[in-house]
Amino acid sequence: MQTIADIGARPGKPPLTDEEKQAIADERNANEARRPLLDWQREMAETDVGMPRVVEDVIDTFEAQQFARLSPETKAAHANKKAVRARMPT
């Protein structure tokens, strides 16, 4: 977490006011707080390349015998999507 003391001088420019420094620190802190969710969203989007959400939803409706007929790759992709989804930050 940044404080206004962490915001440095800008060579050749007038010094920042405390309010400007606080605004910069607040924005950086907000970005840091969003980072886990943004990283998770990127990871989730990467899993959607190999298996779109609609396919995942269809597989979720399968009975055990239908699921058993899926290829090992499809089962692994489905399990990976579920694992990534379970790690969603709050």
PDB file of N, CA, C and O in Angstrom:
ATOM      1  N   MET A   1       0.848  -1.172   0.000  1.00  0.00           N
ATOM      2  CA  MET A   1       0.000   0.000   0.000  1.00  0.00           C
ATOM      3  C   MET A   1       0.889   1.230   0.000  1.00  0.00           C
ATOM      4  O   MET A   1       1.838   1.327   0.778  1.00  0.00           O
ATOM      5  N   GLN A   2       0.573   2.159  -0.874  1.00  0.00           N
ATOM      6  CA  GLN A   2       1.367   3.371  -0.961  1.00  0.00           C
ATOM      7  C   GLN A   2       0.786   4.476  -0.100  1.00  0.00           C
ATOM      8  O   GLN A   2      -0.421   4.560   0.129  1.00  0.00           O
ATOM      9  N   THR A   3       1.687   5.312   0.362  1.00  0.00           N
ATOM     10  CA  THR A   3       1.280   6.515   1.078  1.00  0.00           C
ATOM     11  C   THR A   3       1.794   7.704   0.296  1.00  0.00           C
ATOM     12  O   THR A   3       2.566   7.536  -0.649  1.00  0.00           O
ATOM     13  N   ILE A   4       1.382   8.899   0.670  1.00  0.00           N
ATOM     14  CA  ILE A   4       1.828  10.072  -0.078  1.00  0.00           C
ATOM     15  C   ILE A   4       3.330  10.273   0.044  1.00  0.00           C
ATOM     16  O   ILE A   4       3.932  10.917  -0.815  1.00  0.00           O
ATOM     17  N   ALA A   5       3.939   9.746   1.074  1.00  0.00           N
ATOM     18  CA  ALA A   5       5.384   9.868   1.228  1.00  0.00           C
ATOM     19  C   ALA A   5       6.124   9.056   0.167  1.00  0.00           C
ATOM     20  O   ALA A   5       7.285   9.340  -0.128  1.00  0.00           O
ATOM     21  N   ASP A   6       5.457   8.038  -0.417  1.00  0.00           N
ATOM     22  CA  ASP A   6       6.083   7.195  -1.434  1.00  0.00           C
ATOM     23  C   ASP A   6       6.099   7.856  -2.816  1.00  0.00           C
ATOM     24  O   ASP A   6       6.818   7.399  -3.705  1.00  0.00           O
ATOM     25  N   ILE A   7       5.332   8.907  -3.006  1.00  0.00           N
ATOM     26  CA  ILE A   7       5.241   9.561  -4.306  1.00  0.00           C
ATOM     27  C   ILE A   7       6.418  10.519  -4.427  1.00  0.00           C
ATOM     28  O   ILE A   7       6.537  11.458  -3.640  1.00  0.00           O
ATOM     29  N   GLY A   8       7.291  10.288  -5.410  1.00  0.00           N
ATOM     30  CA  GLY A   8       8.530  11.045  -5.532  1.00  0.00           C
ATOM     31  C   GLY A   8       8.387  12.362  -6.276  1.00  0.00           C
ATOM     32  O   GLY A   8       7.324  12.714  -6.788  1.00  0.00           O
ATOM     33  N   ALA A   9       9.513  13.073  -6.311  1.00  0.00           N
ATOM     34  CA  ALA A   9       9.589  14.366  -7.004  1.00  0.00           C
ATOM     35  C   ALA A   9       9.593  14.135  -8.517  1.00  0.00           C
ATOM     36  O   ALA A   9       9.947  13.060  -9.001  1.00  0.00           O
ATOM     37  N   ARG A  10       9.194  15.161  -9.235  1.00  0.00           N
ATOM     38  CA  ARG A  10       9.182  15.113 -10.692  1.00  0.00           C
ATOM     39  C   ARG A  10      10.184  16.160 -11.192  1.00  0.00           C
ATOM     40  O   ARG A  10       9.891  17.355 -11.165  1.00  0.00           O
ATOM     41  N   PRO A  11      11.350  15.724 -11.643  1.00  0.00           N
ATOM     42  CA  PRO A  11      12.383  16.668 -12.069  1.00  0.00           C
ATOM     43  C   PRO A  11      11.853  17.622 -13.145  1.00  0.00           C
ATOM     44  O   PRO A  11      11.215  17.198 -14.109  1.00  0.00           O
ATOM     45  N   GLY A  12      12.129  18.910 -12.960  1.00  0.00           N
ATOM     46  CA  GLY A  12      11.742  19.911 -13.939  1.00  0.00           C
ATOM     47  C   GLY A  12      10.289  20.333 -13.860  1.00  0.00           C
ATOM     48  O   GLY A  12       9.835  21.139 -14.672  1.00  0.00           O
ATOM     49  N   LYS A  13       9.563  19.810 -12.910  1.00  0.00           N
ATOM     50  CA  LYS A  13       8.147  20.152 -12.767  1.00  0.00           C
ATOM     51  C   LYS A  13       7.895  20.619 -11.342  1.00  0.00           C
ATOM     52  O   LYS A  13       8.644  20.272 -10.429  1.00  0.00           O
ATOM     53  N   PRO A  14       6.843  21.403 -11.151  1.00  0.00           N
ATOM     54  CA  PRO A  14       6.560  21.852  -9.780  1.00  0.00           C
ATOM     55  C   PRO A  14       6.204  20.660  -8.897  1.00  0.00           C
ATOM     56  O   PRO A  14       5.661  19.663  -9.372  1.00  0.00           O
ATOM     57  N   PRO A  15       6.516  20.774  -7.616  1.00  0.00           N
ATOM     58  CA  PRO A  15       6.203  19.658  -6.718  1.00  0.00           C
ATOM     59  C   PRO A  15       4.691  19.433  -6.625  1.00  0.00           C
ATOM     60  O   PRO A  15       3.891  20.359  -6.765  1.00  0.00           O
ATOM     61  N   LEU A  16       4.338  18.196  -6.389  1.00  0.00           N
ATOM     62  CA  LEU A  16       2.929  17.845  -6.223  1.00  0.00           C
ATOM     63  C   LEU A  16       2.425  18.317  -4.870  1.00  0.00           C
ATOM     64  O   LEU A  16       3.164  18.341  -3.886  1.00  0.00           O
ATOM     65  N   THR A  17       1.170  18.685  -4.843  1.00  0.00           N
ATOM     66  CA  THR A  17       0.553  19.028  -3.565  1.00  0.00           C
ATOM     67  C   THR A  17       0.244  17.737  -2.817  1.00  0.00           C
ATOM     68  O   THR A  17       0.241  16.652  -3.398  1.00  0.00           O
ATOM     69  N   ASP A  18      -0.012  17.870  -1.536  1.00  0.00           N
ATOM     70  CA  ASP A  18      -0.381  16.683  -0.756  1.00  0.00           C
ATOM     71  C   ASP A  18      -1.646  16.041  -1.313  1.00  0.00           C
ATOM     72  O   ASP A  18      -1.768  14.816  -1.306  1.00  0.00           O
ATOM     73  N   GLU A  19      -2.588  16.847  -1.795  1.00  0.00           N
ATOM     74  CA  GLU A  19      -3.827  16.309  -2.355  1.00  0.00           C
ATOM     75  C   GLU A  19      -3.539  15.515  -3.628  1.00  0.00           C
ATOM     76  O   GLU A  19      -4.119  14.450  -3.837  1.00  0.00           O
ATOM     77  N   GLU A  20      -2.651  16.025  -4.474  1.00  0.00           N
ATOM     78  CA  GLU A  20      -2.290  15.307  -5.702  1.00  0.00           C
ATOM     79  C   GLU A  20      -1.571  13.998  -5.372  1.00  0.00           C
ATOM     80  O   GLU A  20      -1.832  12.957  -5.975  1.00  0.00           O
ATOM     81  N   LYS A  21      -0.658  14.079  -4.397  1.00  0.00           N
ATOM     82  CA  LYS A  21       0.043  12.862  -3.980  1.00  0.00           C
ATOM     83  C   LYS A  21      -0.939  11.828  -3.430  1.00  0.00           C
ATOM     84  O   LYS A  21      -0.821  10.636  -3.715  1.00  0.00           O
ATOM     85  N   GLN A  22      -1.908  12.294  -2.641  1.00  0.00           N
ATOM     86  CA  GLN A  22      -2.895  11.373  -2.072  1.00  0.00           C
ATOM     87  C   GLN A  22      -3.742  10.742  -3.169  1.00  0.00           C
ATOM     88  O   GLN A  22      -4.051   9.551  -3.111  1.00  0.00           O
ATOM     89  N   ALA A  23      -4.117  11.534  -4.167  1.00  0.00           N
ATOM     90  CA  ALA A  23      -4.914  11.010  -5.280  1.00  0.00           C
ATOM     91  C   ALA A  23      -4.135   9.942  -6.043  1.00  0.00           C
ATOM     92  O   ALA A  23      -4.691   8.911  -6.422  1.00  0.00           O
ATOM     93  N   ILE A  24      -2.848  10.193  -6.265  1.00  0.00           N
ATOM     94  CA  ILE A  24      -2.007   9.212  -6.954  1.00  0.00           C
ATOM     95  C   ILE A  24      -1.886   7.942  -6.117  1.00  0.00           C
ATOM     96  O   ILE A  24      -2.020   6.836  -6.642  1.00  0.00           O
ATOM     97  N   ALA A  25      -1.635   8.094  -4.827  1.00  0.00           N
ATOM     98  CA  ALA A  25      -1.519   6.929  -3.944  1.00  0.00           C
ATOM     99  C   ALA A  25      -2.824   6.145  -3.898  1.00  0.00           C
ATOM    100  O   ALA A  25      -2.810   4.914  -3.923  1.00  0.00           O
ATOM    101  N   ASP A  26      -3.949   6.848  -3.830  1.00  0.00           N
ATOM    102  CA  ASP A  26      -5.255   6.174  -3.797  1.00  0.00           C
ATOM    103  C   ASP A  26      -5.494   5.379  -5.077  1.00  0.00           C
ATOM    104  O   ASP A  26      -5.980   4.248  -5.030  1.00  0.00           O
ATOM    105  N   GLU A  27      -5.155   5.969  -6.213  1.00  0.00           N
ATOM    106  CA  GLU A  27      -5.353   5.272  -7.488  1.00  0.00           C
ATOM    107  C   GLU A  27      -4.463   4.039  -7.583  1.00  0.00           C
ATOM    108  O   GLU A  27      -4.912   2.980  -8.023  1.00  0.00           O
ATOM    109  N   ARG A  28      -3.214   4.170  -7.177  1.00  0.00           N
ATOM    110  CA  ARG A  28      -2.306   3.016  -7.209  1.00  0.00           C
ATOM    111  C   ARG A  28      -2.777   1.921  -6.260  1.00  0.00           C
ATOM    112  O   ARG A  28      -2.713   0.738  -6.597  1.00  0.00           O
ATOM    113  N   ASN A  29      -3.246   2.302  -5.085  1.00  0.00           N
ATOM    114  CA  ASN A  29      -3.749   1.307  -4.131  1.00  0.00           C
ATOM    115  C   ASN A  29      -4.991   0.607  -4.667  1.00  0.00           C
ATOM    116  O   ASN A  29      -5.155  -0.599  -4.480  1.00  0.00           O
ATOM    117  N   ALA A  30      -5.863   1.355  -5.330  1.00  0.00           N
ATOM    118  CA  ALA A  30      -7.063   0.750  -5.917  1.00  0.00           C
ATOM    119  C   ALA A  30      -6.676  -0.238  -7.006  1.00  0.00           C
ATOM    120  O   ALA A  30      -7.274  -1.309  -7.115  1.00  0.00           O
ATOM    121  N   ASN A  31      -5.680   0.113  -7.814  1.00  0.00           N
ATOM    122  CA  ASN A  31      -5.221  -0.793  -8.866  1.00  0.00           C
ATOM    123  C   ASN A  31      -4.621  -2.061  -8.274  1.00  0.00           C
ATOM    124  O   ASN A  31      -4.847  -3.159  -8.783  1.00  0.00           O
ATOM    125  N   GLU A  32      -3.857  -1.907  -7.199  1.00  0.00           N
ATOM    126  CA  GLU A  32      -3.279  -3.081  -6.535  1.00  0.00           C
ATOM    127  C   GLU A  32      -4.374  -3.977  -5.957  1.00  0.00           C
ATOM    128  O   GLU A  32      -4.253  -5.202  -5.983  1.00  0.00           O
ATOM    129  N   ALA A  33      -5.426  -3.379  -5.441  1.00  0.00           N
ATOM    130  CA  ALA A  33      -6.527  -4.158  -4.856  1.00  0.00           C
ATOM    131  C   ALA A  33      -7.285  -4.935  -5.935  1.00  0.00           C
ATOM    132  O   ALA A  33      -7.806  -6.019  -5.674  1.00  0.00           O
ATOM    133  N   ARG A  34      -7.345  -4.378  -7.146  1.00  0.00           N
ATOM    134  CA  ARG A  34      -8.043  -5.049  -8.245  1.00  0.00           C
ATOM    135  C   ARG A  34      -7.194  -6.112  -8.922  1.00  0.00           C
ATOM    136  O   ARG A  34      -7.728  -6.959  -9.638  1.00  0.00           O
ATOM    137  N   ARG A  35      -5.900  -6.087  -8.715  1.00  0.00           N
ATOM    138  CA  ARG A  35      -4.984  -6.977  -9.435  1.00  0.00           C
ATOM    139  C   ARG A  35      -5.353  -8.452  -9.304  1.00  0.00           C
ATOM    140  O   ARG A  35      -5.368  -9.133 -10.330  1.00  0.00           O
ATOM    141  N   PRO A  36      -5.651  -9.000  -8.124  1.00  0.00           N
ATOM    142  CA  PRO A  36      -5.990 -10.430  -8.044  1.00  0.00           C
ATOM    143  C   PRO A  36      -7.197 -10.799  -8.912  1.00  0.00           C
ATOM    144  O   PRO A  36      -7.191 -11.843  -9.565  1.00  0.00           O
ATOM    145  N   LEU A  37      -8.219  -9.961  -8.925  1.00  0.00           N
ATOM    146  CA  LEU A  37      -9.390 -10.255  -9.739  1.00  0.00           C
ATOM    147  C   LEU A  37      -9.058 -10.167 -11.222  1.00  0.00           C
ATOM    148  O   LEU A  37      -9.501 -11.008 -12.004  1.00  0.00           O
ATOM    149  N   LEU A  38      -8.292  -9.172 -11.614  1.00  0.00           N
ATOM    150  CA  LEU A  38      -7.907  -9.038 -13.022  1.00  0.00           C
ATOM    151  C   LEU A  38      -7.060 -10.219 -13.476  1.00  0.00           C
ATOM    152  O   LEU A  38      -7.222 -10.703 -14.596  1.00  0.00           O
ATOM    153  N   ASP A  39      -6.157 -10.688 -12.615  1.00  0.00           N
ATOM    154  CA  ASP A  39      -5.347 -11.864 -12.947  1.00  0.00           C
ATOM    155  C   ASP A  39      -6.227 -13.099 -13.098  1.00  0.00           C
ATOM    156  O   ASP A  39      -6.034 -13.899 -14.013  1.00  0.00           O
ATOM    157  N   TRP A  40      -7.188 -13.250 -12.200  1.00  0.00           N
ATOM    158  CA  TRP A  40      -8.095 -14.390 -12.280  1.00  0.00           C
ATOM    159  C   TRP A  40      -8.944 -14.315 -13.552  1.00  0.00           C
ATOM    160  O   TRP A  40      -9.149 -15.333 -14.213  1.00  0.00           O
ATOM    161  N   GLN A  41      -9.432 -13.141 -13.898  1.00  0.00           N
ATOM    162  CA  GLN A  41     -10.233 -12.990 -15.111  1.00  0.00           C
ATOM    163  C   GLN A  41      -9.426 -13.366 -16.350  1.00  0.00           C
ATOM    164  O   GLN A  41      -9.946 -13.999 -17.269  1.00  0.00           O
ATOM    165  N   ARG A  42      -8.156 -12.973 -16.369  1.00  0.00           N
ATOM    166  CA  ARG A  42      -7.289 -13.335 -17.496  1.00  0.00           C
ATOM    167  C   ARG A  42      -7.106 -14.851 -17.557  1.00  0.00           C
ATOM    168  O   ARG A  42      -7.193 -15.446 -18.632  1.00  0.00           O
ATOM    169  N   GLU A  43      -6.855 -15.471 -16.410  1.00  0.00           N
ATOM    170  CA  GLU A  43      -6.677 -16.920 -16.371  1.00  0.00           C
ATOM    171  C   GLU A  43      -7.958 -17.642 -16.788  1.00  0.00           C
ATOM    172  O   GLU A  43      -7.909 -18.643 -17.504  1.00  0.00           O
ATOM    173  N   MET A  44      -9.098 -17.131 -16.339  1.00  0.00           N
ATOM    174  CA  MET A  44     -10.373 -17.737 -16.714  1.00  0.00           C
ATOM    175  C   MET A  44     -10.608 -17.607 -18.218  1.00  0.00           C
ATOM    176  O   MET A  44     -11.086 -18.545 -18.856  1.00  0.00           O
ATOM    177  N   ALA A  45     -10.276 -16.450 -18.781  1.00  0.00           N
ATOM    178  CA  ALA A  45     -10.441 -16.242 -20.227  1.00  0.00           C
ATOM    179  C   ALA A  45      -9.554 -17.201 -21.016  1.00  0.00           C
ATOM    180  O   ALA A  45      -9.942 -17.676 -22.083  1.00  0.00           O
ATOM    181  N   GLU A  46      -8.367 -17.483 -20.490  1.00  0.00           N
ATOM    182  CA  GLU A  46      -7.474 -18.425 -21.167  1.00  0.00           C
ATOM    183  C   GLU A  46      -8.084 -19.822 -21.200  1.00  0.00           C
ATOM    184  O   GLU A  46      -7.898 -20.547 -22.177  1.00  0.00           O
ATOM    185  N   THR A  47      -8.804 -20.211 -20.159  1.00  0.00           N
ATOM    186  CA  THR A  47      -9.441 -21.535 -20.169  1.00  0.00           C
ATOM    187  C   THR A  47     -10.618 -21.564 -21.136  1.00  0.00           C
ATOM    188  O   THR A  47     -10.986 -22.628 -21.634  1.00  0.00           O
ATOM    189  N   ASP A  48     -11.210 -20.402 -21.403  1.00  0.00           N
ATOM    190  CA  ASP A  48     -12.345 -20.340 -22.331  1.00  0.00           C
ATOM    191  C   ASP A  48     -11.924 -20.593 -23.780  1.00  0.00           C
ATOM    192  O   ASP A  48     -12.762 -20.940 -24.613  1.00  0.00           O
ATOM    193  N   VAL A  49     -10.648 -20.426 -24.085  1.00  0.00           N
ATOM    194  CA  VAL A  49     -10.175 -20.651 -25.451  1.00  0.00           C
ATOM    195  C   VAL A  49     -10.390 -22.111 -25.845  1.00  0.00           C
ATOM    196  O   VAL A  49     -10.892 -22.395 -26.932  1.00  0.00           O
ATOM    197  N   GLY A  50     -10.017 -23.021 -24.976  1.00  0.00           N
ATOM    198  CA  GLY A  50     -10.148 -24.442 -25.279  1.00  0.00           C
ATOM    199  C   GLY A  50     -11.526 -25.010 -25.006  1.00  0.00           C
ATOM    200  O   GLY A  50     -11.904 -26.031 -25.579  1.00  0.00           O
ATOM    201  N   MET A  51     -12.281 -24.353 -24.134  1.00  0.00           N
ATOM    202  CA  MET A  51     -13.616 -24.841 -23.791  1.00  0.00           C
ATOM    203  C   MET A  51     -14.477 -23.645 -23.411  1.00  0.00           C
ATOM    204  O   MET A  51     -14.394 -23.155 -22.285  1.00  0.00           O
ATOM    205  N   PRO A  52     -15.299 -23.172 -24.337  1.00  0.00           N
ATOM    206  CA  PRO A  52     -16.182 -22.043 -24.020  1.00  0.00           C
ATOM    207  C   PRO A  52     -17.119 -22.369 -22.855  1.00  0.00           C
ATOM    208  O   PRO A  52     -17.370 -23.535 -22.549  1.00  0.00           O
ATOM    209  N   ARG A  53     -17.617 -21.339 -22.227  1.00  0.00           N
ATOM    210  CA  ARG A  53     -18.489 -21.507 -21.062  1.00  0.00           C
ATOM    211  C   ARG A  53     -19.716 -22.358 -21.387  1.00  0.00           C
ATOM    212  O   ARG A  53     -20.153 -23.163 -20.565  1.00  0.00           O
ATOM    213  N   VAL A  54     -20.260 -22.179 -22.566  1.00  0.00           N
ATOM    214  CA  VAL A  54     -21.465 -22.941 -22.928  1.00  0.00           C
ATOM    215  C   VAL A  54     -21.170 -24.442 -22.948  1.00  0.00           C
ATOM    216  O   VAL A  54     -22.024 -25.240 -22.563  1.00  0.00           O
ATOM    217  N   VAL A  55     -19.982 -24.831 -23.390  1.00  0.00           N
ATOM    218  CA  VAL A  55     -19.614 -26.249 -23.406  1.00  0.00           C
ATOM    219  C   VAL A  55     -19.469 -26.754 -21.974  1.00  0.00           C
ATOM    220  O   VAL A  55     -19.911 -27.855 -21.644  1.00  0.00           O
ATOM    221  N   GLU A  56     -18.851 -25.944 -21.140  1.00  0.00           N
ATOM    222  CA  GLU A  56     -18.725 -26.302 -19.727  1.00  0.00           C
ATOM    223  C   GLU A  56     -20.109 -26.516 -19.109  1.00  0.00           C
ATOM    224  O   GLU A  56     -20.325 -27.475 -18.368  1.00  0.00           O
ATOM    225  N   ASP A  57     -21.035 -25.619 -19.420  1.00  0.00           N
ATOM    226  CA  ASP A  57     -22.394 -25.736 -18.878  1.00  0.00           C
ATOM    227  C   ASP A  57     -23.093 -27.006 -19.362  1.00  0.00           C
ATOM    228  O   ASP A  57     -23.811 -27.650 -18.597  1.00  0.00           O
ATOM    229  N   VAL A  58     -22.886 -27.364 -20.619  1.00  0.00           N
ATOM    230  CA  VAL A  58     -23.495 -28.583 -21.151  1.00  0.00           C
ATOM    231  C   VAL A  58     -22.897 -29.805 -20.445  1.00  0.00           C
ATOM    232  O   VAL A  58     -23.625 -30.710 -20.039  1.00  0.00           O
ATOM    233  N   ILE A  59     -21.589 -29.824 -20.305  1.00  0.00           N
ATOM    234  CA  ILE A  59     -20.935 -30.956 -19.631  1.00  0.00           C
ATOM    235  C   ILE A  59     -21.441 -31.085 -18.193  1.00  0.00           C
ATOM    236  O   ILE A  59     -21.587 -32.196 -17.682  1.00  0.00           O
ATOM    237  N   ASP A  60     -21.707 -29.951 -17.542  1.00  0.00           N
ATOM    238  CA  ASP A  60     -22.213 -29.990 -16.166  1.00  0.00           C
ATOM    239  C   ASP A  60     -23.567 -30.703 -16.066  1.00  0.00           C
ATOM    240  O   ASP A  60     -23.937 -31.176 -14.992  1.00  0.00           O
ATOM    241  N   THR A  61     -24.297 -30.781 -17.165  1.00  0.00           N
ATOM    242  CA  THR A  61     -25.604 -31.453 -17.141  1.00  0.00           C
ATOM    243  C   THR A  61     -25.505 -32.949 -17.416  1.00  0.00           C
ATOM    244  O   THR A  61     -26.500 -33.663 -17.291  1.00  0.00           O
ATOM    245  N   PHE A  62     -24.328 -33.435 -17.787  1.00  0.00           N
ATOM    246  CA  PHE A  62     -24.158 -34.840 -18.162  1.00  0.00           C
ATOM    247  C   PHE A  62     -24.362 -35.774 -16.973  1.00  0.00           C
ATOM    248  O   PHE A  62     -23.996 -35.472 -15.837  1.00  0.00           O
ATOM    249  N   GLU A  63     -24.951 -36.896 -17.277  1.00  0.00           N
ATOM    250  CA  GLU A  63     -25.006 -38.014 -16.328  1.00  0.00           C
ATOM    251  C   GLU A  63     -23.621 -38.669 -16.308  1.00  0.00           C
ATOM    252  O   GLU A  63     -22.798 -38.410 -17.185  1.00  0.00           O
ATOM    253  N   ALA A  64     -23.368 -39.508 -15.316  1.00  0.00           N
ATOM    254  CA  ALA A  64     -22.059 -40.147 -15.161  1.00  0.00           C
ATOM    255  C   ALA A  64     -21.655 -40.922 -16.410  1.00  0.00           C
ATOM    256  O   ALA A  64     -20.494 -40.877 -16.815  1.00  0.00           O
ATOM    257  N   GLN A  65     -22.595 -41.631 -17.024  1.00  0.00           N
ATOM    258  CA  GLN A  65     -22.230 -42.432 -18.200  1.00  0.00           C
ATOM    259  C   GLN A  65     -21.886 -41.547 -19.396  1.00  0.00           C
ATOM    260  O   GLN A  65     -21.025 -41.903 -20.201  1.00  0.00           O
ATOM    261  N   GLN A  66     -22.550 -40.396 -19.520  1.00  0.00           N
ATOM    262  CA  GLN A  66     -22.206 -39.461 -20.598  1.00  0.00           C
ATOM    263  C   GLN A  66     -20.834 -38.845 -20.341  1.00  0.00           C
ATOM    264  O   GLN A  66     -20.020 -38.719 -21.256  1.00  0.00           O
ATOM    265  N   PHE A  67     -20.591 -38.469 -19.112  1.00  0.00           N
ATOM    266  CA  PHE A  67     -19.312 -37.874 -18.752  1.00  0.00           C
ATOM    267  C   PHE A  67     -18.175 -38.866 -19.000  1.00  0.00           C
ATOM    268  O   PHE A  67     -17.096 -38.472 -19.443  1.00  0.00           O
ATOM    269  N   ALA A  68     -18.406 -40.131 -18.721  1.00  0.00           N
ATOM    270  CA  ALA A  68     -17.385 -41.167 -18.887  1.00  0.00           C
ATOM    271  C   ALA A  68     -16.963 -41.313 -20.346  1.00  0.00           C
ATOM    272  O   ALA A  68     -15.847 -41.754 -20.622  1.00  0.00           O
ATOM    273  N   ARG A  69     -17.834 -40.952 -21.278  1.00  0.00           N
ATOM    274  CA  ARG A  69     -17.507 -41.089 -22.703  1.00  0.00           C
ATOM    275  C   ARG A  69     -16.669 -39.923 -23.237  1.00  0.00           C
ATOM    276  O   ARG A  69     -16.200 -39.976 -24.374  1.00  0.00           O
ATOM    277  N   LEU A  70     -16.480 -38.898 -22.454  1.00  0.00           N
ATOM    278  CA  LEU A  70     -15.654 -37.772 -22.895  1.00  0.00           C
ATOM    279  C   LEU A  70     -14.193 -38.182 -22.981  1.00  0.00           C
ATOM    280  O   LEU A  70     -13.745 -39.085 -22.276  1.00  0.00           O
ATOM    281  N   SER A  71     -13.462 -37.509 -23.851  1.00  0.00           N
ATOM    282  CA  SER A  71     -12.030 -37.805 -23.979  1.00  0.00           C
ATOM    283  C   SER A  71     -11.309 -37.344 -22.708  1.00  0.00           C
ATOM    284  O   SER A  71     -11.792 -36.465 -21.994  1.00  0.00           O
ATOM    285  N   PRO A  72     -10.156 -37.946 -22.438  1.00  0.00           N
ATOM    286  CA  PRO A  72      -9.377 -37.513 -21.270  1.00  0.00           C
ATOM    287  C   PRO A  72      -9.003 -36.026 -21.354  1.00  0.00           C
ATOM    288  O   PRO A  72      -8.952 -35.345 -20.329  1.00  0.00           O
ATOM    289  N   GLU A  73      -8.743 -35.526 -22.552  1.00  0.00           N
ATOM    290  CA  GLU A  73      -8.393 -34.114 -22.720  1.00  0.00           C
ATOM    291  C   GLU A  73      -9.558 -33.212 -22.343  1.00  0.00           C
ATOM    292  O   GLU A  73      -9.371 -32.183 -21.693  1.00  0.00           O
ATOM    293  N   THR A  74     -10.753 -33.597 -22.750  1.00  0.00           N
ATOM    294  CA  THR A  74     -11.940 -32.798 -22.439  1.00  0.00           C
ATOM    295  C   THR A  74     -12.217 -32.825 -20.937  1.00  0.00           C
ATOM    296  O   THR A  74     -12.555 -31.801 -20.343  1.00  0.00           O
ATOM    297  N   LYS A  75     -12.073 -33.993 -20.333  1.00  0.00           N
ATOM    298  CA  LYS A  75     -12.258 -34.099 -18.881  1.00  0.00           C
ATOM    299  C   LYS A  75     -11.253 -33.229 -18.136  1.00  0.00           C
ATOM    300  O   LYS A  75     -11.594 -32.566 -17.156  1.00  0.00           O
ATOM    301  N   ALA A  76     -10.001 -33.238 -18.615  1.00  0.00           N
ATOM    302  CA  ALA A  76      -8.960 -32.436 -17.974  1.00  0.00           C
ATOM    303  C   ALA A  76      -9.247 -30.943 -18.130  1.00  0.00           C
ATOM    304  O   ALA A  76      -9.083 -30.177 -17.180  1.00  0.00           O
ATOM    305  N   ALA A  77      -9.675 -30.529 -19.323  1.00  0.00           N
ATOM    306  CA  ALA A  77     -10.004 -29.117 -19.560  1.00  0.00           C
ATOM    307  C   ALA A  77     -11.174 -28.690 -18.678  1.00  0.00           C
ATOM    308  O   ALA A  77     -11.173 -27.589 -18.127  1.00  0.00           O
ATOM    309  N   HIS A  78     -12.160 -29.552 -18.548  1.00  0.00           N
ATOM    310  CA  HIS A  78     -13.325 -29.266 -17.716  1.00  0.00           C
ATOM    311  C   HIS A  78     -12.907 -29.148 -16.243  1.00  0.00           C
ATOM    312  O   HIS A  78     -13.340 -28.235 -15.540  1.00  0.00           O
ATOM    313  N   ALA A  79     -12.076 -30.063 -15.795  1.00  0.00           N
ATOM    314  CA  ALA A  79     -11.601 -30.032 -14.404  1.00  0.00           C
ATOM    315  C   ALA A  79     -10.761 -28.780 -14.161  1.00  0.00           C
ATOM    316  O   ALA A  79     -10.856 -28.168 -13.096  1.00  0.00           O
ATOM    317  N   ASN A  80      -9.943 -28.396 -15.137  1.00  0.00           N
ATOM    318  CA  ASN A  80      -9.119 -27.196 -14.997  1.00  0.00           C
ATOM    319  C   ASN A  80     -10.000 -25.957 -14.879  1.00  0.00           C
ATOM    320  O   ASN A  80      -9.731 -25.092 -14.045  1.00  0.00           O
ATOM    321  N   LYS A  81     -11.046 -25.855 -15.697  1.00  0.00           N
ATOM    322  CA  LYS A  81     -11.948 -24.706 -15.616  1.00  0.00           C
ATOM    323  C   LYS A  81     -12.604 -24.637 -14.241  1.00  0.00           C
ATOM    324  O   LYS A  81     -12.731 -23.559 -13.662  1.00  0.00           O
ATOM    325  N   LYS A  82     -13.012 -25.770 -13.730  1.00  0.00           N
ATOM    326  CA  LYS A  82     -13.640 -25.801 -12.409  1.00  0.00           C
ATOM    327  C   LYS A  82     -12.645 -25.370 -11.328  1.00  0.00           C
ATOM    328  O   LYS A  82     -13.008 -24.658 -10.391  1.00  0.00           O
ATOM    329  N   ALA A  83     -11.391 -25.806 -11.465  1.00  0.00           N
ATOM    330  CA  ALA A  83     -10.376 -25.442 -10.475  1.00  0.00           C
ATOM    331  C   ALA A  83     -10.094 -23.933 -10.519  1.00  0.00           C
ATOM    332  O   ALA A  83      -9.980 -23.286  -9.478  1.00  0.00           O
ATOM    333  N   VAL A  84      -9.984 -23.389 -11.717  1.00  0.00           N
ATOM    334  CA  VAL A  84      -9.734 -21.945 -11.846  1.00  0.00           C
ATOM    335  C   VAL A  84     -10.930 -21.168 -11.304  1.00  0.00           C
ATOM    336  O   VAL A  84     -10.759 -20.186 -10.582  1.00  0.00           O
ATOM    337  N   ARG A  85     -12.128 -21.602 -11.647  1.00  0.00           N
ATOM    338  CA  ARG A  85     -13.332 -20.907 -11.179  1.00  0.00           C
ATOM    339  C   ARG A  85     -13.412 -20.936  -9.649  1.00  0.00           C
ATOM    340  O   ARG A  85     -13.859 -19.968  -9.035  1.00  0.00           O
ATOM    341  N   ALA A  86     -12.988 -22.026  -9.043  1.00  0.00           N
ATOM    342  CA  ALA A  86     -13.033 -22.140  -7.581  1.00  0.00           C
ATOM    343  C   ALA A  86     -12.059 -21.181  -6.892  1.00  0.00           C
ATOM    344  O   ALA A  86     -12.238 -20.838  -5.723  1.00  0.00           O
ATOM    345  N   ARG A  87     -11.028 -20.752  -7.626  1.00  0.00           N
ATOM    346  CA  ARG A  87     -10.035 -19.836  -7.052  1.00  0.00           C
ATOM    347  C   ARG A  87     -10.399 -18.378  -7.235  1.00  0.00           C
ATOM    348  O   ARG A  87      -9.561 -17.507  -7.000  1.00  0.00           O
ATOM    349  N   MET A  88     -11.619 -18.084  -7.647  1.00  0.00           N
ATOM    350  CA  MET A  88     -12.020 -16.686  -7.882  1.00  0.00           C
ATOM    351  C   MET A  88     -11.851 -15.882  -6.602  1.00  0.00           C
ATOM    352  O   MET A  88     -12.390 -16.237  -5.554  1.00  0.00           O
ATOM    353  N   PRO A  89     -11.092 -14.786  -6.703  1.00  0.00           N
ATOM    354  CA  PRO A  89     -10.925 -13.947  -5.510  1.00  0.00           C
ATOM    355  C   PRO A  89     -12.222 -13.211  -5.159  1.00  0.00           C
ATOM    356  O   PRO A  89     -13.040 -12.918  -6.031  1.00  0.00           O
ATOM    357  N   THR A  90     -12.388 -12.926  -3.900  1.00  0.00           N
ATOM    358  CA  THR A  90     -13.612 -12.232  -3.484  1.00  0.00           C
ATOM    359  C   THR A  90     -13.356 -10.772  -3.233  1.00  0.00           C
ATOM    360  O   THR A  90     -14.275 -10.036  -2.875  1.00  0.00           O
TER     361      THR A  90
END
